Structure formats: structure tokens, C-alpha cells
Amino acid sequence: MIRFALFVICCLAAPVVAQDALTEARSAAQQIRSASQGLEAADGARNRVAALTETIRAFESGLASLREGLRGAAIRETELTRSLHARETDTAQLMGALQVIGRTQGPTTTLHPDGPLGTARAGMIVASLTPGLAAKAEQLRADLNEVIALRELQQEAAQLLQDGLTGVQNARFALSQAMTDRTDLPRRFSADPVRTAILISAAETLDAFANGLSKISETDILPTDVSIDARKGALPLPVAGQVLRRAGEADAAGVKRPGVVLATRPQALVITPVSATIRYRGPLLNYGLVTILEPQPDLLFVFAGLDTVYGEIGEVLPEGSPVGLMGGETVAEPTGLSQSSERGGAVRSETLYIEVRQGATPVDPMTWFDTDKG
């Protein structure tokens, strides 16, 4: 009887977990559907580049939220399943005891070895346990219903995930075409390909290349008095990702650089966080494809490690304009995501290097960008 009472008390003490994973995944599904509608509307948009950029970012946000929701759903289902399995023995013993009581003849159940006092005490114990049994049954029913809902969600999300991946790929292709056709951007200068090639071959470091950027133009660079000092520390990151290495932290080879490294998903869209002039775009040293932006005089944003770069040297990009795409291949992921692989960040397989230079000196990008510093 004591063991039985403790079992009921422990079950009543178990917390009820809200179905946050279901809510998040369903919200993400709506984001992806809205992004699909945005892709259809982008064909007739007046500013097709801006419309496609917004569509891609909506797809990326929706897919990220869907993956997060599915991961939470998988973890929650595992927890519930393990909990239900752990309670199988106690539940079976409880059901057996109730069945024995139900088969016992009425007069016998009114008797107790200790007499009327014992009978009264036993009745009081059973009466006190009855609400607990009802609550326990309700909790089991809720857990089973949640498991069913979580499994249905994961099954339904498989097609939605694939549709979202197809949609974002189509949007990226359309954006590349729109960037090729774009001719409406103002220019501050025109690049001299010969001088640019000479500078690239002569520069042995990023410092040397950045300091020689003024020599790659065949025309005078128009002056500008634009200032973004008031937005220092509040600029959004150019791509959705997580900070992998901060300024001055050594990489696996022991090399320390003054910039930060962001881990991103394959083919993630990189944008300019503020209106800026393209001072350079193309391959550079061992940095891969690089875009160097000048948002104001004597300030450079260096984005390195892209797979595709947009725009032309000398063009002035509006805030939020695409500057390129990360590399890698986007593949459909299983809906039953494991905790170990997801928490390890394996899906963020690409890295973007960000360096900020004020004058001839690199500074910590964290002083300019709004990142999660916690």
C-alpha cells in the first residue's frame, strides 16, 4: 500500500510541459507558405532584387524555425516515450491491483484484519488516492496525445521542408539573374582591371591590399560625407549564423586574425547591413571570394569566404542589398533530427570571415555589429 501511494504522489508531482515545439513548427510552416507567395509576387515587383532578397530571407528564417521546431519535437517525443516506457511496470501493477479489487466479493472488502478501525483507515487511504488516480489517468492520456501529435507533425513536415528548400533554391536562381540584369545602381568610380590585377599580385597581406584600394580606379573616386557612426554597435550581421571565432582567437592551425568567423548554413544569403560602395569583389589571397564594402570614408567591411559575389566595383549598394551567397549544397534533412548532430552545429558547414578596418587599422567587428555577446 505504501509503495502504491508513493507511486501516485510521484506521478502527481511530474510537471506538464507545454507544446512549444508544435507551436514553433506550425509558425514556421506559415512563414514558408508566405515566402512561396512572395516568390510568385516577385516576378511583377518594381524592385525585383529587393523583393527576391526579402523572399530568400523569409525562406531562410522559416526553414531555420522549422528545423528548430522539428528538433524540439523529436527531443520532446523521445522524452515522452522514455517516460511512458519507464511507467509501464508501475502502471501494470496498478491495473492489476484495481482488477483484484474489482473481482473481490463485497462482504470481504468490508472486513479488515484490524477490525472496524483498520477498515476505516483503509477506506480513507483509498478515498484519498482516488483523485490521484484520476489525475494520473489524465496525465497519461495527455502524454499519449502529445506523442501522437508530435509524430504527425514530423511526418507532415517532411514535404513542407522539401518544398521550402525547392522554393529558396528557385529564389536564389532568380536573384542571380536579377543581379545580372540590374543597371540602376549609382557608381562612385570605375575600376581599372589592369591596376586591380597588379595590386592583387603585389599584395601579400590583406593589410597591403586594403591600403592600396585607392589605386585600382581609372577615374577619381567621388567624395562622400556619409556617416554611420550613430549606428555603431547596432548594425545587423550580414548573414544568419553563429559566431564561431572572435577577433584574436586562434583557429585550428593556431592562426590569429583580427576579424570574426561566422558559421552559416550552405548557400546562405549575405547582404550589406548598411548602404555602402563596393571597393572590391573577387578572389583575394587565401581568403577565397571577397567583397570589400565602404559604408563611409576610412571604414571598410571585409566579407571573405563567399561562393558567389554580386555587384560591380564602384557601385553603391542600398542597405539590405545582396552581396553574395555562401557555398555548399543544401540537402533535405530528415525530420527525425538527433540531439547530438543538431547541437553540434553540423548543418552550419560554411564560414564567413568578417573584418572591419578603420583607416589602416583593423578593429574588433563586435564594436560595429549587433551580435549575441552572451
ZICORRA-V446625 format. One line per field, one symbol per residue. phi: phi as a letter, one per 30 degrees, with the letter a starting at -180 (. if undefined). psi: psi as a letter, one per 40 degrees, with the letter a starting at -180 (. if undefined). burial: # if it has 24 or more other ideal C-beta (glycine too) atoms within 12 Angstrom, else .. A space follows every 10 residues. Layout:
# ZICORRA-V446625
phi=???
psi=???
burial=???
This chain:
# ZICORRA-V446625
phi=.dddddeddd dddddccddd dddddddddd dddddddddd dddcddcddd dddddddddd dddddddddd dddddddddd ddddddcddd dddddddddd dddddeeddd cbeciedddd ddddddddde dddddddddd ddddddeddd dddddddedd dddddddddd dddddedddd ddbcddbcac dcdddddddd dddcbdeddd dcddccccbd dedbcdbced cdibddddad abdcbceidd dddidcbdcc ccdbdeiddc bddaeacdda akdahccidb bcccdaeibb cccbjdcbbc ibejdccdei ddclbddicd bdcddddddd ddddiddccc bccbbcbcic cdbdeddccd bddd
psi=dddddddddd ddehihhigd dddddddddd dddddddddd dddeidgddd dddddddddd dddddddddd dddddddddd ddddddeddd dddddddddd ddehidddee iideaddddd dddddddddd dddddddddd dddddddddd ddddddeddd dddddddddd dddddddddd eheehihdih ihdddddddd ddheiddddd eedeeeieii hhiifhhfde eheehiieih aihdhihehi adeehhieai hhhiihfihh iheihihhdi haihbfeahi hhigdihfhh hhhieidhii iiheihhihe iheaiiaihh ihiidghidd dddefdegei hhhhhhhhbe hiihdeedih ige.
burial=...#..##.. #..#....#. ##.###.##. ##..##.##. .#.....### ########## ########## ########.# ..##..#... #..#...... .......... .......... ........#. .##..#..## ..#..##.## #.##..##.# #.###.#### ##.###.##. .#..#..##. #....#..## ..#..#..## #######... #......#.. ....#.#### #######... ......#### ########## ########## ##.##.#### ######.### ########## ########.# ######...# ..#.###... .#....#### ########.. .#####.##. #...
